[in-house]
Amino acid sequence: MNPSGQLPKLLKATYLADAEGLLRETRSTALYYFPGPVLAILVTLFLDYSAAAYRSASLPTVPGLQSIYDHLPAISGTGPGSYLLSFFLILTMLSVLLLLIRYLQWISTVYAVTSTRVIIQKGIFSRDFDEIPVTQVRGVDVHQTFVQRVLRYGTIQVSSEGGHSLGNESWHGIPKPFDFQRVIESASQSLLRGTWAGNPPAPPAPGPYLRPPGRT
């Protein structure tokens, strides 16, 4: 049972120990992976239409591009409308392939913080796990550009002792990175204090060794 009360939705639940609490889990934000491929698809679709319209008289042409296409030479007896359309369709398929690759990258990586570890889970069908004990975390750096700050995501880098490979990686596109930073630092400090990060330590039970309130 997860003592924190937070059940894993992204992280493989069986990877957590019985007394280990899940504090935070996330994927990179979609805003990091998808704007580029989606923009590329929209641009290439526009170019597809412009070439198809130049080739076919039944479609309204794109004025600015039509004058450019008029100056292009024929290649092996093929007019610019035909070979441009083929070329732009190839670009569109490559853009869709890039979007698929980005989607697989997005869903295949999960970042998590538990009461004892910082974990990266990678893979879709098979899973690989890398981890750093929170007691070995020496620093959590957050980097944001102006656009990333507006969109509320950034890059996190965890430095650690012991030569852990995760300490040399940058985790891109982490949503609310300062919240993620605070969770890692809180878990580390709680373990160093001998308390668990998920629940505060219970107050000592009253006994004869305690003075009643208000007395000295």
CYANA upper distance limits for C-alpha pairs under 8 A (distance plus 0.5 A):
  1 MET  CA     18 ASP  CA      6.54
  1 MET  CA     19 ALA  CA      7.93
  2 ASN  CA      6 GLN  CA      7.33
  2 ASN  CA      7 LEU  CA      7.21
  2 ASN  CA     18 ASP  CA      7.26
  2 ASN  CA     19 ALA  CA      7.25
  2 ASN  CA     20 GLU  CA      6.94
  2 ASN  CA     21 GLY  CA      5.90
  2 ASN  CA     22 LEU  CA      7.62
  3 PRO  CA     19 ALA  CA      6.91
  3 PRO  CA     20 GLU  CA      7.32
  3 PRO  CA     21 GLY  CA      5.88
  3 PRO  CA    198 GLY  CA      8.13
  4 SER  CA     21 GLY  CA      5.34
  4 SER  CA     22 LEU  CA      6.82
  4 SER  CA     23 LEU  CA      7.75
  4 SER  CA    198 GLY  CA      5.84
  4 SER  CA    199 ASN  CA      7.63
  5 GLY  CA     21 GLY  CA      8.24
  6 GLN  CA     21 GLY  CA      8.07
  6 GLN  CA     22 LEU  CA      6.62
  6 GLN  CA     23 LEU  CA      7.73
  7 LEU  CA     13 ALA  CA      8.26
  7 LEU  CA     22 LEU  CA      7.73
  8 PRO  CA     12 LYS  CA      7.44
  8 PRO  CA     13 ALA  CA      6.27
  8 PRO  CA     22 LEU  CA      7.62
  8 PRO  CA     25 GLU  CA      8.13
 10 LEU  CA     25 GLU  CA      7.47
 10 LEU  CA     26 THR  CA      7.82
 10 LEU  CA    110 VAL  CA      7.15
 11 LEU  CA     15 TYR  CA      8.42
 11 LEU  CA     25 GLU  CA      7.62
 11 LEU  CA    110 VAL  CA      7.14
 11 LEU  CA    112 ALA  CA      7.80
 11 LEU  CA    121 GLN  CA      7.46
 12 LYS  CA     16 LEU  CA      8.27
 16 LEU  CA     20 GLU  CA      6.54
 16 LEU  CA     21 GLY  CA      8.27
 20 GLU  CA    114 THR  CA      7.14
 20 GLU  CA    115 SER  CA      6.42
 20 GLU  CA    116 THR  CA      7.40
 21 GLY  CA    114 THR  CA      5.91
 21 GLY  CA    115 SER  CA      5.72
 21 GLY  CA    116 THR  CA      8.49
 21 GLY  CA    198 GLY  CA      6.92
 22 LEU  CA    112 ALA  CA      8.14
 22 LEU  CA    113 VAL  CA      6.88
 22 LEU  CA    114 THR  CA      4.82
 22 LEU  CA    115 SER  CA      6.95
 22 LEU  CA    198 GLY  CA      8.48
 23 LEU  CA    112 ALA  CA      8.11
 23 LEU  CA    113 VAL  CA      6.04
 23 LEU  CA    114 THR  CA      5.53
 23 LEU  CA    115 SER  CA      7.10
 23 LEU  CA    183 VAL  CA      7.69
 23 LEU  CA    198 GLY  CA      7.36
 24 ARG  CA    112 ALA  CA      5.98
 24 ARG  CA    113 VAL  CA      5.66
 24 ARG  CA    114 THR  CA      7.38
 24 ARG  CA    180 PHE  CA      7.91
 24 ARG  CA    183 VAL  CA      7.85
 25 GLU  CA    110 VAL  CA      7.41
 25 GLU  CA    111 TYR  CA      6.07
 25 GLU  CA    112 ALA  CA      4.57
 25 GLU  CA    113 VAL  CA      6.89
 26 THR  CA    110 VAL  CA      6.27
 26 THR  CA    111 TYR  CA      5.86
 26 THR  CA    112 ALA  CA      6.90
 26 THR  CA    174 ILE  CA      8.11
 26 THR  CA    175 PRO  CA      8.31
 27 ARG  CA    106 TRP  CA      7.47
 27 ARG  CA    107 ILE  CA      7.69
 27 ARG  CA    109 THR  CA      6.85
 27 ARG  CA    110 VAL  CA      5.38
 27 ARG  CA    111 TYR  CA      6.61
 27 ARG  CA    174 ILE  CA      7.48
 28 SER  CA     32 TYR  CA      7.59
 28 SER  CA    106 TRP  CA      7.05
 28 SER  CA    109 THR  CA      8.34
 28 SER  CA    110 VAL  CA      8.20
 28 SER  CA    172 HIS  CA      7.25
 28 SER  CA    173 GLY  CA      5.19
 28 SER  CA    174 ILE  CA      5.25
 28 SER  CA    175 PRO  CA      6.96
 29 THR  CA     33 TYR  CA      7.80
 29 THR  CA    153 TYR  CA      7.73
 29 THR  CA    173 GLY  CA      5.94
 29 THR  CA    174 ILE  CA      6.62
 29 THR  CA    175 PRO  CA      6.22
 30 ALA  CA     34 PHE  CA      6.37
 30 ALA  CA    106 TRP  CA      7.75
 31 LEU  CA     35 PRO  CA      6.75
 31 LEU  CA    173 GLY  CA      8.14
 32 TYR  CA    172 HIS  CA      8.22
 32 TYR  CA    173 GLY  CA      5.79
 33 TYR  CA     37 PRO  CA      8.46
 33 TYR  CA    102 ARG  CA      6.29
 33 TYR  CA    103 TYR  CA      7.88
 33 TYR  CA    106 TRP  CA      7.37
 34 PHE  CA     38 VAL  CA      6.51
 34 PHE  CA     99 LEU  CA      7.31
 34 PHE  CA    102 ARG  CA      7.35
 34 PHE  CA    103 TYR  CA      8.18
 35 PRO  CA     39 LEU  CA      6.48
 36 GLY  CA     40 ALA  CA      6.68
 37 PRO  CA     41 ILE  CA      6.70
 37 PRO  CA     95 SER  CA      6.40
 37 PRO  CA     96 VAL  CA      7.75
 37 PRO  CA     98 LEU  CA      6.66
 37 PRO  CA     99 LEU  CA      5.65
 38 VAL  CA     42 LEU  CA      6.83
 38 VAL  CA     95 SER  CA      8.33
 38 VAL  CA     99 LEU  CA      7.52
 39 LEU  CA     43 VAL  CA      6.70
 40 ALA  CA     44 THR  CA      6.62
 40 ALA  CA     92 THR  CA      8.24
 40 ALA  CA     95 SER  CA      6.44
 41 ILE  CA     45 LEU  CA      6.50
 41 ILE  CA     92 THR  CA      6.33
 41 ILE  CA     95 SER  CA      5.98
 41 ILE  CA     96 VAL  CA      7.13
 42 LEU  CA     46 PHE  CA      6.76
 43 VAL  CA     47 LEU  CA      6.84
 44 THR  CA     48 ASP  CA      6.50
 44 THR  CA     88 PHE  CA      6.64
 44 THR  CA     89 LEU  CA      7.97
 44 THR  CA     91 LEU  CA      6.95
 44 THR  CA     92 THR  CA      5.82
 45 LEU  CA     49 TYR  CA      6.77
 45 LEU  CA     88 PHE  CA      8.38
 45 LEU  CA     89 LEU  CA      8.45
 45 LEU  CA     92 THR  CA      7.09
 46 PHE  CA     50 SER  CA      6.74
 47 LEU  CA     51 ALA  CA      6.69
 47 LEU  CA     85 LEU  CA      8.42
 47 LEU  CA     88 PHE  CA      6.83
 48 ASP  CA     52 ALA  CA      6.62
 48 ASP  CA     85 LEU  CA      6.24
 48 ASP  CA     88 PHE  CA      6.04
 48 ASP  CA     89 LEU  CA      6.78
 49 TYR  CA     53 ALA  CA      6.39
 50 SER  CA     54 TYR  CA      6.63
 50 SER  CA     61 THR  CA      6.89
 50 SER  CA     62 VAL  CA      6.31
 50 SER  CA     65 LEU  CA      7.64
 50 SER  CA     66 GLN  CA      8.25
 51 ALA  CA     55 ARG  CA      6.67
 51 ALA  CA     81 GLY  CA      5.67
 51 ALA  CA     82 SER  CA      7.90
 51 ALA  CA     84 LEU  CA      6.53
 51 ALA  CA     85 LEU  CA      5.58
 52 ALA  CA     56 SER  CA      6.54
 52 ALA  CA     59 LEU  CA      8.29
 52 ALA  CA     81 GLY  CA      7.10
 52 ALA  CA     82 SER  CA      8.33
 52 ALA  CA     85 LEU  CA      6.72
 53 ALA  CA     57 ALA  CA      7.18
 53 ALA  CA     58 SER  CA      7.90
 53 ALA  CA     59 LEU  CA      5.41
 53 ALA  CA     60 PRO  CA      6.57
 53 ALA  CA     61 THR  CA      5.57
 53 ALA  CA     62 VAL  CA      8.03
 54 TYR  CA     59 LEU  CA      8.41
 54 TYR  CA     61 THR  CA      6.44
 54 TYR  CA     62 VAL  CA      8.45
 54 TYR  CA     66 GLN  CA      7.06
 54 TYR  CA     69 TYR  CA      8.36
 54 TYR  CA     81 GLY  CA      6.14
 55 ARG  CA     81 GLY  CA      5.14
 55 ARG  CA     82 SER  CA      7.09
 61 THR  CA     66 GLN  CA      7.17
 62 VAL  CA     66 GLN  CA      6.33
 63 PRO  CA     67 SER  CA      7.25
 64 GLY  CA     68 ILE  CA      7.54
 65 LEU  CA     69 TYR  CA      6.68
 66 GLN  CA     70 ASP  CA      6.69
 67 SER  CA     71 HIS  CA      7.45
 68 ILE  CA     72 LEU  CA      7.52
 69 TYR  CA     80 PRO  CA      6.99
 69 TYR  CA     81 GLY  CA      8.02
 72 LEU  CA     80 PRO  CA      6.72
 73 PRO  CA     79 GLY  CA      7.68
 73 PRO  CA     80 PRO  CA      7.19
 74 ALA  CA     78 THR  CA      5.75
 74 ALA  CA     79 GLY  CA      5.06
 74 ALA  CA     80 PRO  CA      6.36
 75 ILE  CA     79 GLY  CA      7.13
 75 ILE  CA     80 PRO  CA      8.16
 78 THR  CA     82 SER  CA      6.98
 78 THR  CA     83 TYR  CA      7.27
 79 GLY  CA     83 TYR  CA      7.23
 80 PRO  CA     84 LEU  CA      6.10
 81 GLY  CA     85 LEU  CA      6.51
 82 SER  CA     86 SER  CA      6.90
 83 TYR  CA     87 PHE  CA      6.62
 84 LEU  CA     88 PHE  CA      6.50
 85 LEU  CA     89 LEU  CA      6.55
 86 SER  CA     90 ILE  CA      6.87
 87 PHE  CA     91 LEU  CA      6.97
 88 PHE  CA     92 THR  CA      6.70
 89 LEU  CA     93 MET  CA      6.78
 90 ILE  CA     94 LEU  CA      6.74
 91 LEU  CA     95 SER  CA      6.65
 92 THR  CA     96 VAL  CA      6.77
 93 MET  CA     97 LEU  CA      6.66
 94 LEU  CA     98 LEU  CA      6.64
 95 SER  CA     99 LEU  CA      6.74
 96 VAL  CA    100 LEU  CA      6.79
 97 LEU  CA    101 ILE  CA      6.73
 98 LEU  CA    102 ARG  CA      6.64
 99 LEU  CA    103 TYR  CA      6.62
100 LEU  CA    104 LEU  CA      6.77
101 ILE  CA    105 GLN  CA      6.72
102 ARG  CA    106 TRP  CA      6.56
103 TYR  CA    107 ILE  CA      6.83
104 LEU  CA    108 SER  CA      6.40
105 GLN  CA    109 THR  CA      7.22
107 ILE  CA    124 ILE  CA      7.90
108 SER  CA    121 GLN  CA      8.25
108 SER  CA    122 LYS  CA      5.88
108 SER  CA    123 GLY  CA      5.21
108 SER  CA    124 ILE  CA      5.67
109 THR  CA    120 ILE  CA      7.42
109 THR  CA    121 GLN  CA      6.11
109 THR  CA    122 LYS  CA      5.04
109 THR  CA    123 GLY  CA      7.03
110 VAL  CA    120 ILE  CA      6.20
110 VAL  CA    121 GLN  CA      5.55
110 VAL  CA    122 LYS  CA      7.07
111 TYR  CA    118 VAL  CA      8.23
111 TYR  CA    119 ILE  CA      6.41
111 TYR  CA    120 ILE  CA      5.24
111 TYR  CA    121 GLN  CA      7.02
112 ALA  CA    118 VAL  CA      6.44
112 ALA  CA    119 ILE  CA      5.58
112 ALA  CA    120 ILE  CA      6.89
113 VAL  CA    117 ARG  CA      6.46
113 VAL  CA    118 VAL  CA      5.11
113 VAL  CA    119 ILE  CA      6.70
113 VAL  CA    183 VAL  CA      7.78
113 VAL  CA    184 ILE  CA      6.93
114 THR  CA    118 VAL  CA      6.88
114 THR  CA    119 ILE  CA      8.37
114 THR  CA    187 ALA  CA      8.04
115 SER  CA    134 VAL  CA      8.39
115 SER  CA    187 ALA  CA      6.12
115 SER  CA    191 LEU  CA      8.43
115 SER  CA    196 TRP  CA      6.97
115 SER  CA    197 ALA  CA      5.96
115 SER  CA    198 GLY  CA      7.12
116 THR  CA    133 PRO  CA      6.38
116 THR  CA    134 VAL  CA      6.03
116 THR  CA    135 THR  CA      8.06
116 THR  CA    187 ALA  CA      7.51
116 THR  CA    188 SER  CA      8.20
116 THR  CA    191 LEU  CA      8.07
117 ARG  CA    131 GLU  CA      6.84
117 ARG  CA    132 ILE  CA      6.08
117 ARG  CA    133 PRO  CA      4.88
117 ARG  CA    134 VAL  CA      5.49
118 VAL  CA    131 GLU  CA      5.90
118 VAL  CA    132 ILE  CA      5.65
118 VAL  CA    133 PRO  CA      6.80
118 VAL  CA    134 VAL  CA      6.75
118 VAL  CA    184 ILE  CA      7.90
119 ILE  CA    129 PHE  CA      7.30
119 ILE  CA    130 ASP  CA      6.22
119 ILE  CA    131 GLU  CA      4.87
119 ILE  CA    132 ILE  CA      7.17
120 ILE  CA    129 PHE  CA      6.22
120 ILE  CA    130 ASP  CA      5.71
120 ILE  CA    131 GLU  CA      6.80
121 GLN  CA    127 ARG  CA      7.08
121 GLN  CA    128 ASP  CA      6.25
121 GLN  CA    129 PHE  CA      5.19
121 GLN  CA    130 ASP  CA      7.17
122 LYS  CA    127 ARG  CA      6.08
122 LYS  CA    128 ASP  CA      5.60
122 LYS  CA    129 PHE  CA      6.91
123 GLY  CA    127 ARG  CA      5.20
123 GLY  CA    128 ASP  CA      6.79
130 ASP  CA    166 LEU  CA      7.66
131 GLU  CA    166 LEU  CA      7.67
132 ILE  CA    136 GLN  CA      7.34
132 ILE  CA    137 VAL  CA      7.66
132 ILE  CA    160 SER  CA      8.12
132 ILE  CA    164 HIS  CA      7.38
132 ILE  CA    166 LEU  CA      7.69
133 PRO  CA    137 VAL  CA      7.46
134 VAL  CA    184 ILE  CA      7.60
134 VAL  CA    187 ALA  CA      7.20
134 VAL  CA    188 SER  CA      5.51
135 THR  CA    188 SER  CA      5.93
135 THR  CA    191 LEU  CA      7.45
135 THR  CA    192 LEU  CA      7.60
136 GLN  CA    160 SER  CA      5.99
136 GLN  CA    161 GLU  CA      6.10
136 GLN  CA    162 GLY  CA      8.10
137 VAL  CA    158 VAL  CA      7.41
137 VAL  CA    159 SER  CA      6.59
137 VAL  CA    160 SER  CA      4.98
137 VAL  CA    161 GLU  CA      7.32
137 VAL  CA    188 SER  CA      7.72
138 ARG  CA    158 VAL  CA      8.09
138 ARG  CA    159 SER  CA      6.00
138 ARG  CA    160 SER  CA      5.47
138 ARG  CA    161 GLU  CA      7.35
139 GLY  CA    158 VAL  CA      6.34
139 GLY  CA    159 SER  CA      5.62
139 GLY  CA    160 SER  CA      7.44
140 VAL  CA    156 ILE  CA      7.34
140 VAL  CA    157 GLN  CA      6.30
140 VAL  CA    158 VAL  CA      5.05
140 VAL  CA    159 SER  CA      6.81
140 VAL  CA    181 GLN  CA      6.58
140 VAL  CA    184 ILE  CA      8.35
140 VAL  CA    185 GLU  CA      8.22
141 ASP  CA    156 ILE  CA      6.16
141 ASP  CA    157 GLN  CA      5.72
141 ASP  CA    158 VAL  CA      6.91
141 ASP  CA    181 GLN  CA      8.19
142 VAL  CA    154 GLY  CA      7.26
142 VAL  CA    155 THR  CA      6.19
142 VAL  CA    156 ILE  CA      5.22
142 VAL  CA    157 GLN  CA      7.15
142 VAL  CA    177 PRO  CA      7.17
142 VAL  CA    178 PHE  CA      7.49
142 VAL  CA    181 GLN  CA      8.11
143 HIS  CA    154 GLY  CA      6.32
143 HIS  CA    155 THR  CA      5.61
143 HIS  CA    156 ILE  CA      7.01
144 GLN  CA    148 GLN  CA      6.05
144 GLN  CA    149 ARG  CA      6.33
144 GLN  CA    153 TYR  CA      7.77
144 GLN  CA    154 GLY  CA      5.33
144 GLN  CA    155 THR  CA      6.93
145 THR  CA    149 ARG  CA      6.64
145 THR  CA    154 GLY  CA      8.06
146 PHE  CA    150 VAL  CA      6.90
147 VAL  CA    151 LEU  CA      6.73
148 GLN  CA    152 ARG  CA      6.27
148 GLN  CA    153 TYR  CA      5.80
148 GLN  CA    154 GLY  CA      6.33
149 ARG  CA    153 TYR  CA      6.71
149 ARG  CA    154 GLY  CA      7.64
152 ARG  CA    175 PRO  CA      6.61
152 ARG  CA    176 LYS  CA      6.08
152 ARG  CA    177 PRO  CA      8.26
153 TYR  CA    173 GLY  CA      6.12
153 TYR  CA    174 ILE  CA      5.82
153 TYR  CA    175 PRO  CA      4.73
153 TYR  CA    176 LYS  CA      5.82
153 TYR  CA    177 PRO  CA      6.47
154 GLY  CA    172 HIS  CA      6.83
154 GLY  CA    173 GLY  CA      5.65
154 GLY  CA    174 ILE  CA      5.89
154 GLY  CA    175 PRO  CA      7.17
154 GLY  CA    176 LYS  CA      7.93
154 GLY  CA    177 PRO  CA      6.34
155 THR  CA    170 SER  CA      6.92
155 THR  CA    171 TRP  CA      5.91
155 THR  CA    172 HIS  CA      4.94
155 THR  CA    173 GLY  CA      6.31
155 THR  CA    174 ILE  CA      6.59
155 THR  CA    177 PRO  CA      7.66
156 ILE  CA    170 SER  CA      6.37
156 ILE  CA    171 TRP  CA      5.59
156 ILE  CA    172 HIS  CA      7.16
156 ILE  CA    174 ILE  CA      7.58
156 ILE  CA    177 PRO  CA      7.29
156 ILE  CA    181 GLN  CA      8.37
157 GLN  CA    167 GLY  CA      7.32
157 GLN  CA    168 ASN  CA      7.99
157 GLN  CA    169 GLU  CA      6.89
157 GLN  CA    170 SER  CA      5.45
157 GLN  CA    171 TRP  CA      6.74
158 VAL  CA    166 LEU  CA      7.61
158 VAL  CA    167 GLY  CA      5.65
158 VAL  CA    168 ASN  CA      8.18
158 VAL  CA    169 GLU  CA      8.25
158 VAL  CA    170 SER  CA      8.42
159 SER  CA    166 LEU  CA      8.44
159 SER  CA    167 GLY  CA      5.06
159 SER  CA    168 ASN  CA      7.75
160 SER  CA    164 HIS  CA      7.17
160 SER  CA    167 GLY  CA      6.04
163 GLY  CA    167 GLY  CA      7.79
164 HIS  CA    168 ASN  CA      8.15
165 SER  CA    169 GLU  CA      7.55
176 LYS  CA    180 PHE  CA      7.13
177 PRO  CA    181 GLN  CA      6.60
178 PHE  CA    182 ARG  CA      6.66
179 ASP  CA    183 VAL  CA      6.79
180 PHE  CA    184 ILE  CA      6.96
181 GLN  CA    185 GLU  CA      6.80
182 ARG  CA    186 SER  CA      6.38
183 VAL  CA    187 ALA  CA      6.65
184 ILE  CA    188 SER  CA      6.78
185 GLU  CA    189 GLN  CA      6.62
186 SER  CA    190 SER  CA      6.50
186 SER  CA    197 ALA  CA      7.22
187 ALA  CA    191 LEU  CA      6.84
187 ALA  CA    196 TRP  CA      7.99
187 ALA  CA    197 ALA  CA      5.47
188 SER  CA    192 LEU  CA      6.82
189 GLN  CA    193 ARG  CA      6.69
190 SER  CA    194 GLY  CA      6.71
190 SER  CA    195 THR  CA      5.53
190 SER  CA    196 TRP  CA      6.19
190 SER  CA    197 ALA  CA      5.75
191 LEU  CA    195 THR  CA      5.97
191 LEU  CA    196 TRP  CA      6.57
191 LEU  CA    197 ALA  CA      7.59
195 THR  CA    200 PRO  CA      7.38
195 THR  CA    201 PRO  CA      6.68
196 TRP  CA    200 PRO  CA      7.25
196 TRP  CA    201 PRO  CA      7.92
206 PRO  CA    210 LEU  CA      7.00
211 ARG  CA    215 ARG  CA      7.21
211 ARG  CA    216 THR  CA      7.97
